[in-house]
Amino acid sequence: MWLGKSSIVARLFDKAAAKAQKWIEESWTRERLKDGGVTSASNEASVVLYGDFGDSQRVLLTGDAGVNALTWAANYGEALQLPFQRFSFVQIPHHGSRRNVGPTILNRILGLT
């Protein structure tokens, strides 16, 4: 599956939106993160690692995974009945890039609403 690169217009819009968002305050009750981020095919091929070290010590390492890779990992984890939402440590993909995560997948993995 090729996710492709964004057009010049889309990149210009993203830059303008990023500048505008600097003026909008973000808080625990006002979230600016949106669904629909698109990242590169190589990011979507990142390895997502789940580790269970006993005594409720669970970690999730996501590398540079995008929303699709995180969704595929969550689907697989649920099929294996892994206990998501109870992590000791979660590494958010690509330093928390808005293109790599969105509220829907974060809520699914972390169990927040």
DSSP file (Angstrom, degrees, kcal/mol; ACC not computed):
  #  RESIDUE AA STRUCTURE BP1 BP2  ACC     N-H-->O    O-->H-N    N-H-->O    O-->H-N    TCO  KAPPA ALPHA  PHI   PSI    X-CA   Y-CA   Z-CA
    1    1 A M              0   0    0      0, 0.0     2,-0.5     0, 0.0     0, 0.0   0.000 360.0 360.0 360.0 121.0    0.0    0.0    0.0
    2    2 A W        -     0   0    0      1,-0.1    38,-0.1    38,-0.0     0, 0.0  -0.833 360.0-172.8 -97.4 127.7    1.6    3.3   -1.1
    3    3 A L        -     0   0    0     -2,-0.5    -1,-0.1     1,-0.1    37,-0.1   0.656  31.1-158.8 -93.9 -18.9    0.6    6.3    1.0
    4    4 A G        -     0   0    0      2,-0.0     2,-0.3    34,-0.0    -1,-0.1   0.174  19.5 -71.9  69.9 173.3    2.3    8.8   -1.3
    5    5 A K        -     0   0    0      1,-0.1     2,-0.1    35,-0.1    34,-0.1  -0.736  49.7-105.0-103.2 153.8    3.5   12.3   -0.7
    6    6 A S        -     0   0    0     -2,-0.3    -1,-0.1     1,-0.1    -2,-0.0  -0.378  37.9-104.2 -77.5 158.6    1.3   15.3   -0.3
    7    7 A S     >  -     0   0    0      1,-0.1     4,-2.3    -2,-0.1     5,-0.2  -0.235  31.1-105.2 -75.3 168.7    0.8   17.9   -3.0
    8    8 A I  H  > S+     0   0    0      1,-0.2     4,-2.5     2,-0.2     5,-0.2   0.906 122.7  51.5 -61.4 -42.6    2.4   21.3   -3.0
    9    9 A V  H  > S+     0   0    0      1,-0.2     4,-2.5     2,-0.2    -1,-0.2   0.916 109.8  49.2 -61.6 -43.7   -0.9   22.9   -2.1
   10   10 A A  H  > S+     0   0    0      2,-0.2     4,-2.5     1,-0.2    -1,-0.2   0.893 111.0  49.8 -63.8 -39.7   -1.4   20.5    0.8
   11   11 A R  H  X S+     0   0    0     -4,-2.3     4,-2.2     2,-0.2    -2,-0.2   0.908 111.3  48.7 -65.7 -41.5    2.1   21.2    2.1
   12   12 A L  H  X S+     0   0    0     -4,-2.5     4,-2.3     2,-0.2    -2,-0.2   0.907 112.1  49.2 -63.5 -41.4    1.5   25.0    1.9
   13   13 A F  H  X S+     0   0    0     -4,-2.5     4,-2.9     2,-0.2    -2,-0.2   0.915 109.6  52.1 -63.6 -42.8   -1.8   24.5    3.7
   14   14 A D  H  X S+     0   0    0     -4,-2.5     4,-2.4     2,-0.2    -2,-0.2   0.906 110.0  48.9 -59.7 -42.4   -0.1   22.4    6.4
   15   15 A K  H  X S+     0   0    0     -4,-2.2     4,-1.9     2,-0.2    -1,-0.2   0.922 113.2  46.6 -64.3 -43.5    2.6   25.1    6.9
   16   16 A A  H  X S+     0   0    0     -4,-2.3     4,-2.2     1,-0.2    -2,-0.2   0.907 113.1  49.5 -65.1 -41.2   -0.1   27.8    7.2
   17   17 A A  H  X S+     0   0    0     -4,-2.9     4,-2.3     1,-0.2    -2,-0.2   0.886 108.2  53.9 -65.0 -38.8   -2.2   25.7    9.6
   18   18 A A  H  X S+     0   0    0     -4,-2.4     4,-0.8    -5,-0.2    -1,-0.2   0.900 109.8  47.4 -63.5 -40.5    0.9   25.0   11.8
   19   19 A K  H >< S+     0   0    0     -4,-1.9     3,-0.6     1,-0.2     4,-0.4   0.907 112.2  49.6 -66.7 -40.9    1.6   28.7   12.1
   20   20 A A  H >< S+     0   0    0     -4,-2.2     3,-1.5     1,-0.2     4,-0.5   0.869 104.2  59.7 -65.4 -36.3   -2.1   29.4   13.0
   21   21 A Q  H >< S+     0   0    0     -4,-2.3     3,-0.8     1,-0.3    -1,-0.2   0.743  90.5  69.8 -67.1 -22.1   -2.1   26.7   15.6
   22   22 A K  T << S+     0   0    0     -4,-0.8    -1,-0.3    -3,-0.6    -2,-0.2   0.762  99.1  50.4 -64.3 -23.2    0.7   28.5   17.5
   23   23 A W  T <  S+     0   0    0     -3,-1.5     2,-0.5    -4,-0.4    -1,-0.2   0.622  95.4  84.2 -88.7 -14.1   -1.9   31.1   18.4
   24   24 A I  S <  S-     0   0    0     -3,-0.8     2,-0.2    -4,-0.5     8,-0.1  -0.797  81.3-127.9 -95.6 124.6   -4.5   28.6   19.6
   25   25 A E        -     0   0    0     -2,-0.5     2,-0.4     6,-0.0    -2,-0.1  -0.451  19.6-156.2 -71.9 138.5   -4.0   27.5   23.2
   26   26 A E        +     0   0    0     -2,-0.2     2,-0.3     5,-0.0     5,-0.2  -0.938  22.3 156.7-114.6 139.6   -3.9   23.8   23.9
   27   27 A S        -     0   0    0      3,-2.0     3,-0.4    -2,-0.4     5,-0.1  -0.843  58.7 -83.1-146.3-178.2   -4.8   22.3   27.3
   28   28 A W  S    S+     0   0    0     -2,-0.3     3,-0.1     1,-0.2    -2,-0.0   0.803 131.6  38.5 -62.2 -28.1   -6.0   19.1   28.9
   29   29 A T  S    S+     0   0    0      1,-0.2     2,-0.5     2,-0.0    -1,-0.2   0.528 114.0  57.2-101.0  -7.6   -9.6   20.1   28.0
   30   30 A R  S    S-     0   0    0     -3,-0.4    -3,-2.0     0, 0.0     2,-0.4  -0.889  70.2-172.4-128.2 100.7   -8.9   21.6   24.5
   31   31 A E        -     0   0    0     -2,-0.5    -3,-0.1    -5,-0.2    -5,-0.0  -0.779  17.5-176.2 -99.1 131.6   -7.1   19.2   22.2
   32   32 A R        +     0   0    0     -2,-0.4     2,-0.2    -5,-0.1    -1,-0.1   0.546  51.0 112.1 -98.9 -11.3   -5.8   20.3   18.8
   33   33 A L        -     0   0    0     69,-0.0     2,-0.3     1,-0.0    69,-0.1  -0.438  50.2-168.1 -67.2 133.8   -4.7   16.9   17.6
   34   34 A K        -     0   0    0     67,-0.2     3,-0.3    -2,-0.2     2,-0.1  -0.850  20.3-115.3-122.7 156.1   -6.8   15.6   14.7
   35   35 A D  S    S+     0   0    0     -2,-0.3    67,-0.1    67,-0.2    66,-0.0  -0.414  84.5  66.0 -77.8 164.0   -7.3   12.3   12.9
   36   36 A G        +     0   0    0      1,-0.3    -1,-0.2    -2,-0.1     2,-0.1   0.533  58.3 156.9 102.4   7.7   -6.3   12.0    9.3
   37   37 A G        -     0   0    0     -3,-0.3     2,-0.4    61,-0.2    -1,-0.3  -0.404  26.4-154.4 -66.0 141.8   -2.6   12.4    9.4
   38   38 A V        +     0   0    0     -2,-0.1     2,-0.2    28,-0.1   -32,-0.1  -0.973  15.8 176.7-120.5 132.1   -0.7   10.8    6.5
   39   39 A T        -     0   0    0     -2,-0.4    27,-0.1     1,-0.1   -36,-0.0  -0.716  36.6 -72.6-126.0 177.5    2.9    9.7    6.8
   40   40 A S     >  -     0   0    0     -2,-0.2     4,-1.9     1,-0.1     5,-0.2  -0.230  37.3-116.2 -73.0 159.5    5.4    7.9    4.5
   41   41 A A  H  > S+     0   0    0      1,-0.2     4,-0.7     2,-0.2    -1,-0.1   0.852 116.4  57.6 -61.8 -35.0    5.2    4.3    3.5
   42   42 A S  H  4 S+     0   0    0      1,-0.2     3,-0.5     2,-0.2    -1,-0.2   0.878 105.6  49.6 -66.9 -35.9    8.5    3.7    5.3
   43   43 A N  H >4 S+     0   0    0      1,-0.2     3,-1.8     2,-0.2    23,-0.3   0.895 107.0  54.9 -66.0 -38.8    7.1    5.0    8.6
   44   44 A E  H 3< S+     0   0    0     -4,-1.9    -1,-0.2     1,-0.3    -2,-0.2   0.662 103.1  58.1 -68.7 -14.2    4.1    2.7    8.1
   45   45 A A  T 3< S+     0   0    0     -4,-0.7    -1,-0.3    -3,-0.5    -2,-0.2   0.344  80.7 126.3 -94.7   5.7    6.6   -0.2    7.9
   46   46 A S    <   -     0   0    0     -3,-1.8     2,-0.3    18,-0.1    20,-0.1  -0.283  66.8-110.3 -63.0 148.7    8.0    0.6   11.3
   47   47 A V        -     0   0    0     18,-0.1     2,-0.5     2,-0.0    18,-0.2  -0.648  25.2-155.7 -80.4 134.5    8.2   -2.2   13.9
   48   48 A V        -     0   0    0     -2,-0.3     2,-0.5    21,-0.1    14,-0.2  -0.968  12.9-161.1-111.7 121.9    5.8   -1.9   16.8
   49   49 A L  E     -A   61   0A   0     12,-2.9    12,-2.9    -2,-0.5     2,-0.5  -0.890  10.6-168.1-111.5 132.2    7.0   -3.8   19.9
   50   50 A Y  E     -A   60   0A   0     -2,-0.5     2,-0.4    10,-0.2    10,-0.2  -0.971  11.5-171.7-113.5 127.9    4.9   -4.9   22.8
   51   51 A G  E     -A   59   0A   0      8,-2.5     8,-2.6    -2,-0.5     2,-0.5  -0.980  13.3-169.1-125.7 132.7    6.8   -6.2   25.8
   52   52 A D  E     +A   58   0A   0     -2,-0.4     6,-0.2     6,-0.2     3,-0.1  -0.960   8.5 174.4-119.2 111.7    5.4   -7.8   29.0
   53   53 A F        -     0   0    0      4,-3.1     5,-0.1    -2,-0.5    -1,-0.1   0.135  48.1-108.0-104.2  18.0    8.0   -8.2   31.7
   54   54 A G  S >  S+     0   0    0      3,-0.2     3,-1.8     1,-0.1    -1,-0.3   0.024  95.6  69.5  78.2 169.8    5.7   -9.5   34.4
   55   55 A D  T 3  S-     0   0    0      1,-0.3     3,-0.1    -3,-0.1    -1,-0.1   0.846 131.3 -62.5  49.7  39.4    4.4   -7.7   37.5
   56   56 A S  T 3  S+     0   0    0      1,-0.2     2,-1.0    32,-0.0    -1,-0.3   0.758  96.9 143.2  60.1  27.4    2.3   -5.4   35.3
   57   57 A Q    <   +     0   0    0     -3,-1.8    -4,-3.1    30,-0.1     2,-0.4  -0.781  21.0 160.4 -98.8  89.9    5.4   -4.0   33.6
   58   58 A R  E     -A   52   0A   0     -2,-1.0    30,-3.3    28,-0.3    31,-1.5  -0.909  16.5-171.7-115.1 139.4    4.2   -3.6   30.0
   59   59 A V  E     -Ab  51  89A   0     -8,-2.6    -8,-2.5    -2,-0.4     2,-0.4  -0.937  12.2-158.0-128.6 152.5    5.8   -1.4   27.4
   60   60 A L  E     -Ab  50  90A   0     29,-1.8    31,-2.8    -2,-0.3     2,-0.5  -0.980   8.2-171.7-130.8 118.6    4.9   -0.3   23.9
   61   61 A L  E     +Ab  49  91A   0    -12,-2.9   -12,-2.9    -2,-0.4    31,-0.1  -0.953   7.3 174.9-112.2 124.9    7.6    0.9   21.5
   62   62 A T    >   -     0   0    0     29,-0.6     3,-2.4    -2,-0.5    -1,-0.1   0.487  12.4-165.5-114.7  -5.2    6.3    2.3   18.3
   63   63 A G  T 3  S-     0   0    0      1,-0.3    31,-1.9    30,-0.1    32,-0.2  -0.322  72.3 -31.1  56.1-128.4    9.3    3.7   16.4
   64   64 A D  T 3  S+     0   0    0     29,-0.2    -1,-0.3   -21,-0.1   -18,-0.1   0.040  91.9 154.6-108.4  22.9    8.1    6.0   13.6
   65   65 A A    <   -     0   0    0     -3,-2.4   -21,-0.2   -18,-0.2     2,-0.1  -0.137  30.9-145.2 -55.1 145.3    4.8    4.1   13.0
   66   66 A G     >  -     0   0    0    -23,-0.3     4,-2.6   -26,-0.1     5,-0.2  -0.362  37.4 -81.8 -99.0-174.6    1.9    6.0   11.5
   67   67 A V  H  > S+     0   0    0     32,-0.5     4,-2.4     1,-0.2     5,-0.2   0.884 128.8  51.2 -59.0 -41.4   -1.8    5.6   12.2
   68   68 A N  H  > S+     0   0    0      2,-0.2     4,-2.7     1,-0.2    -1,-0.2   0.944 111.4  46.4 -63.2 -47.1   -2.1    2.6    9.8
   69   69 A A  H  > S+     0   0    0      1,-0.2     4,-2.4     2,-0.2    -2,-0.2   0.900 113.7  49.1 -62.6 -40.5    0.8    0.7   11.4
   70   70 A L  H  X S+     0   0    0     -4,-2.6     4,-2.5     2,-0.2    -1,-0.2   0.881 111.2  50.2 -65.7 -37.5   -0.6    1.4   14.9
   71   71 A T  H  X S+     0   0    0     -4,-2.4     4,-2.7    -5,-0.2    -2,-0.2   0.923 111.2  48.1 -65.8 -44.1   -4.0    0.3   13.8
   72   72 A W  H  X S+     0   0    0     -4,-2.7     4,-2.3     2,-0.2    -2,-0.2   0.908 113.2  48.3 -62.8 -40.8   -2.6   -2.9   12.3
   73   73 A A  H  X S+     0   0    0     -4,-2.4     4,-2.9     2,-0.2    -2,-0.2   0.904 111.8  49.1 -65.6 -41.7   -0.6   -3.5   15.5
   74   74 A A  H  X S+     0   0    0     -4,-2.5     4,-2.6     2,-0.2     5,-0.2   0.905 110.3  51.2 -65.0 -41.0   -3.7   -2.9   17.7
   75   75 A N  H  X S+     0   0    0     -4,-2.7     4,-2.0     2,-0.2    -2,-0.2   0.933 113.6  44.5 -59.6 -46.0   -5.7   -5.3   15.6
   76   76 A Y  H  X S+     0   0    0     -4,-2.3     4,-1.7     2,-0.2    -2,-0.2   0.916 113.1  50.9 -65.4 -43.9   -3.1   -8.0   16.0
   77   77 A G  H  <>S+     0   0    0     -4,-2.9     5,-2.9     1,-0.2     4,-0.2   0.892 110.6  48.7 -61.4 -40.6   -2.7   -7.3   19.7
   78   78 A E  H ><5S+     0   0    0     -4,-2.6     3,-1.0     3,-0.2    -1,-0.2   0.878 107.5  55.1 -67.0 -37.4   -6.4   -7.5   20.2
   79   79 A A  H 3<5S+     0   0    0     -4,-2.0    -1,-0.2     1,-0.3    -2,-0.2   0.854 111.3  45.1 -62.6 -33.6   -6.5  -10.8   18.3
   80   80 A L  T 3<5S-     0   0    0     -4,-1.7    -1,-0.3    -5,-0.1    -2,-0.2   0.453 114.8-122.7 -85.6  -1.5   -3.9  -12.1   20.7
   81   81 A Q  T < 5 +     0   0    0     -3,-1.0    -3,-0.2    -4,-0.2    -2,-0.1   0.864  46.2 174.1  59.8  40.6   -5.9  -10.7   23.6
   82   82 A L      < -     0   0    0     -5,-2.9     2,-1.9    -6,-0.1    -1,-0.2  -0.544  40.4-111.3 -73.3 142.7   -3.0   -8.5   24.8
   83   83 A P    >   -     0   0    0      0, 0.0     3,-0.7     0, 0.0    -1,-0.1  -0.526  44.8-178.1 -80.8  81.8   -3.9   -6.2   27.7
   84   84 A F  T 3   +     0   0    0     -2,-1.9    26,-0.1     1,-0.2    25,-0.1  -0.162  60.1  44.3 -66.3 172.4   -3.7   -2.8   26.0
   85   85 A Q  T 3  S+     0   0    0     24,-1.5    -1,-0.2     1,-0.1    25,-0.1   0.498  94.5  86.0  68.8   7.1   -4.4    0.4   28.0
   86   86 A R    <   +     0   0    0     -3,-0.7     2,-0.3   -27,-0.0   -28,-0.3  -0.419  58.3 148.6-131.9  59.3   -2.3   -0.8   30.9
   87   87 A F        -     0   0    0      1,-0.1   -28,-0.2    23,-0.1     3,-0.2  -0.670  42.5-159.1 -97.1 147.7    1.2    0.2   30.0
   88   88 A S  S    S+     0   0    0    -30,-3.3     2,-0.3     1,-0.3   -29,-0.2   0.739  89.5  12.7 -84.5 -30.1    4.1    1.2   32.3
   89   89 A F  E     -b   59   0A   0    -31,-1.5   -29,-1.8     2,-0.0     2,-0.4  -0.985  62.8-175.9-150.7 133.9    5.7    3.0   29.4
   90   90 A V  E     -b   60   0A   0     -2,-0.3     2,-0.7   -31,-0.2   -29,-0.2  -0.995  15.5-150.6-131.9 126.8    4.6    4.0   25.9
   91   91 A Q  E     -b   61   0A   0    -31,-2.8   -29,-0.6    -2,-0.4     3,-0.1  -0.876  21.8-137.8 -95.0 114.8    6.9    5.6   23.3
   92   92 A I    >   -     0   0    0     -2,-0.7     3,-0.9     1,-0.1     4,-0.2  -0.545  32.4 -97.1 -75.5 136.0    4.7    7.8   21.1
   93   93 A P  G >> S-     0   0    0      0, 0.0     3,-2.3     0, 0.0     4,-0.8  -0.168  92.5  -6.4 -59.9 142.2    5.6    7.5   17.4
   94   94 A H  G >4 S-     0   0    0    -31,-1.9     3,-1.1     1,-0.3     6,-0.1   0.812 127.0 -57.6  46.7  46.3    8.0   10.0   15.7
   95   95 A H  G <4 S-     0   0    0     -3,-0.9    -1,-0.3     1,-0.3   -31,-0.1   0.741 101.6 -57.8  61.6  25.5    8.2   12.3   18.7
   96   96 A G  G <4 S-     0   0    0     -3,-2.3    -1,-0.3    -4,-0.2    -2,-0.2   0.738  79.8-176.5  79.9  22.9    4.4   12.8   18.8
   97   97 A S    XX  -     0   0    0     -3,-1.1     4,-1.2    -4,-0.8     3,-1.0  -0.230  31.9-130.5 -55.1 138.6    4.2   14.1   15.2
   98   98 A R  T 34 S+     0   0    0      1,-0.3   -61,-0.2     2,-0.2    -1,-0.2   0.703 108.3  56.4 -64.8 -19.3    0.7   15.1   14.2
   99   99 A R  T 34 S+     0   0    0      1,-0.1   -32,-0.5   -62,-0.1    -1,-0.3   0.726 108.0  46.6 -82.5 -21.8    1.1   13.0   11.0
  100  100 A N  T <4 S+     0   0    0     -3,-1.0     2,-0.3   -34,-0.2    -2,-0.2   0.657 116.1  31.8 -97.8 -17.6    1.9    9.8   12.9
  101  101 A V     <  -     0   0    0     -4,-1.2   -67,-0.2   -35,-0.1   -64,-0.2  -0.920  55.6-176.5-136.9 162.6   -0.8    9.8   15.6
  102  102 A G     >  -     0   0    0     -2,-0.3     4,-2.2   -69,-0.1     5,-0.2  -0.956  42.6-100.8-150.5 165.5   -4.4   10.9   16.1
  103  103 A P  H  > S+     0   0    0      0, 0.0     4,-2.6     0, 0.0     5,-0.2   0.849 115.5  56.5 -61.4 -35.4   -6.9   10.9   18.9
  104  104 A T  H  > S+     0   0    0      2,-0.2     4,-1.9     1,-0.2     5,-0.1   0.950 112.5  39.1 -64.4 -49.3   -8.8    7.8   17.7
  105  105 A I  H  > S+     0   0    0      2,-0.2     4,-2.4     1,-0.2     5,-0.3   0.883 116.1  52.0 -71.3 -36.3   -5.8    5.5   17.6
  106  106 A L  H  X S+     0   0    0     -4,-2.2     4,-3.2     1,-0.2     5,-0.4   0.918 110.7  48.1 -63.9 -41.7   -4.3    7.0   20.8
  107  107 A N  H  X S+     0   0    0     -4,-2.6     4,-1.9    -5,-0.2    -1,-0.2   0.883 111.7  51.1 -64.5 -37.3   -7.6    6.4   22.6
  108  108 A R  H  < S+     0   0    0     -4,-1.9    -2,-0.2    -5,-0.2    -1,-0.2   0.926 119.3  34.6 -65.7 -44.3   -7.7    2.9   21.3
  109  109 A I  H  < S+     0   0    0     -4,-2.4   -24,-1.5     1,-0.1    -2,-0.2   0.898 129.1  33.7 -78.4 -42.0   -4.2    2.0   22.5
  110  110 A L  H  < S-     0   0    0     -4,-3.2    -3,-0.2    -5,-0.3    -2,-0.2   0.636 100.5-127.5 -93.4 -15.3   -4.1    4.1   25.7
  111  111 A G     <  +     0   0    0     -4,-1.9     2,-0.2    -5,-0.4    -4,-0.2   0.726  56.7 143.4  79.6  21.5   -7.8    3.7   26.6
  112  112 A L              0   0    0     -6,-0.4    -1,-0.2    -5,-0.1    -2,-0.1  -0.629 360.0 360.0 -93.0 153.8   -8.5    7.4   27.1
  113  113 A T              0   0    0     -2,-0.2    -1,-0.1    -5,-0.0    -6,-0.1   0.360 360.0 360.0-127.1 360.0  -11.8    9.0   26.1
